Amino acid sequence: MRKLICEKCMEIFQRAEPEACSSCGDDCYDFSNNNEFLLSKAPEVIARRKTIGLDGLVGGLNSVIINTG
């Protein structure tokens, strides 16, 4: 079984093959390591961050390292 995520409602499913989302009917994508899906969402996320004022809050910070243990 693969872990799939709906692009529209972000619901996660455990299925063998991609199908339409049972909640909203939109397409489901492979959840793990899908760079194409993440890159397609980047412009939307950047626009949303600008709209709510999160853009530029950290100055010239280019990256953050988070260590967990």
ZIKAHU-V552188 format. One record per pair of residues at least 6 apart in sequence whose ideal C-beta (glycine too) atoms are under 6 Angstrom apart, sorted by sequence separation. I is the first residue (numbers start at 0). J is the second residue. If there is no record, write none. Layout:
I	J
I	J
This chain:
48	54
4	11
20	27
28	36
3	12
17	27
3	14
10	22
0	13
3	17
8	22
0	15
5	20
8	23
7	23
7	25
6	25
5	25
6	26
5	27
3	27
4	28
4	30
3	30
1	29
2	30
